Amino acid sequence: MMTTVDTEALRALTPGCESVAHFNHAGASLPSRAVLDTIIGHLQDEARLGPMEAALRATDCLDAVRDEAAALLGARPQEIAFGPSGSALWGAAFAALPPFAPGDRILVGRQEWGGNLATMKAEAARTGIMIETMPVREDGSVDAERLAGMIDRRVRLISLTWLPANGGLINDAAAVGRVARAAGIPYFIDAGQAVGQIPVDVAALGCDVLKAAGRKYLRGPRGTAILYVSERFLPTLRPAALDVLSAPLIDGEPKIRSDARRFETSEHAVALRLGLGRALAEARQIGIDAIRARIWSLAERLRQTLATLPGVRVLDLGQEKSGIVSFAVNGFSATAIQRELADRHINIGANGLAYTPLDMSARGLTEIARASVSYLNTEAEIDRLRETLARIMAGKD
Ligand SMILES: Cc1ncc(COP(=O)(O)O)c(C=O)c1O
């Protein structure tokens, strides 16, 4: 494990660093050459040996991917499931909860991911449950003390997006976990932007369910995601969809697996999962503390740099901040600025209302431009982003 990140060495092992200045790690990061080789190598094995036969040969490696994911989250391997998307896994866990009744309450954070919210709203339309937003502090982060005052016996779920998609705020997910645990209420965390960026310890968070994407700060392949379900909570969840892996028929009856793989399907992209395993191992090798420290210092530098540009407004809330830097540029929509920068080989993101509807509406925002940094970025890239933005705004170039 490194105590500091060797940015130049890691960039040399990342093909994308040669061609773009990538500030879209919150959308999807750049994989290492080793991740790429792992994926391609397995696809070649599939073509050469037969796909089923290649998977059989990779059994130990696939088990190791689960061990890596568990180690990164402070979980047990049997508490980990993999799937193709974080939202799909979150939705599967939600659909597996015991049935709701009209008047049941779900408490969500103001920065709840729009995909999770869509799933909950559809359930509300079907069953008459109520979705309520947890109170926030002045800095926009969830207020766990006031949350405690909202709890009654009708609250059936607390759902928190830890690091929101639309800015640098970091919610105090552990404080929410203490309220949930004290009241015995199921607690789901969307850690889509957290895993691979900041330390994650599911026991300290006090969550029952946590999910993350492989492609973001973990630098795994697209089409991979991780679900954690605590061993104590698993028996309460009955997946809506089953197959021969999650619930083999025994004496004609489906026997739901006792571990988190009850949320997996027999068919999956083996090459991608192996690629994810490689990315997980790399993250642990670099060290999450070192990653966190490097991202924090680069993101602070980026915020300060952008703030010096007339016509640019940094929009991040929160005290403790992540690598996500949200901003607005006078005279340009977020997608226009994204396009202008892309033309100059600089990648950023642009988020609309649908991704974080509660927070955007509460703040009167319809969109944000988003530059998300990782430990792969350099100070020189930040300077280039600033200079390029200044030229675009001045109509030069
Ligand atoms: C907090 C958060 N949750 C969920 C997602 C989406 O995850 P997925 O595309 O894996 O469903 C994102 C970003 O795209 C996100 O920022």
The ligand as an SDF file (V2000), in Angstrom:
LIG
                    3D

 16 16  0  0  0  0  0  0  0  0999 V2000
  -24.9060    8.6890   -6.3940 C   0  0  0  0  0  0  0  0  0  0  0  0
  -25.1500    7.9280   -7.6620 C   0  0  0  0  0  0  0  0  0  0  0  0
  -25.9240    6.8410   -7.6510 N   0  0  0  0  0  0  0  0  0  0  0  0
  -26.1440    6.1270   -8.7610 C   0  0  0  0  0  0  0  0  0  0  0  0
  -25.5910    6.4780   -9.9610 C   0  0  0  0  0  0  0  0  0  0  0  0
  -25.8700    5.6390  -11.1570 C   0  0  0  0  0  0  0  0  0  0  0  0
  -25.3440    4.3770  -11.0030 O   0  0  0  0  0  0  0  0  0  0  0  0
  -25.6400    3.2520  -12.0610 P   0  0  0  0  0  0  0  0  0  0  0  0
  -25.4900    3.8790  -13.4030 O   0  0  0  0  0  0  0  0  0  0  0  0
  -24.6110    2.2090  -11.7830 O   0  0  0  0  0  0  0  0  0  0  0  0
  -27.0170    2.7990  -11.8660 O   0  0  0  0  0  0  0  0  0  0  0  0
  -24.7810    7.6330  -10.0200 C   0  0  0  0  0  0  0  0  0  0  0  0
  -24.1160    8.1320  -11.2240 C   0  0  0  0  0  0  0  0  0  0  0  0
  -24.2450    7.9520  -12.3280 O   0  0  0  0  0  0  0  0  0  0  0  0
  -24.5690    8.3590   -8.8410 C   0  0  0  0  0  0  0  0  0  0  0  0
  -23.8180    9.4600   -8.8530 O   0  0  0  0  0  0  0  0  0  0  0  0
  1  2  1  0
  2  3  1  0
  2 15  2  0
  3  4  2  0
  4  5  1  0
  5  6  1  0
  5 12  2  0
  6  7  1  0
  7  8  1  0
  8  9  2  0
  8 10  1  0
  8 11  1  0
 12 13  1  0
 12 15  1  0
 13 14  2  0
 15 16  1  0
M  END
$$$$
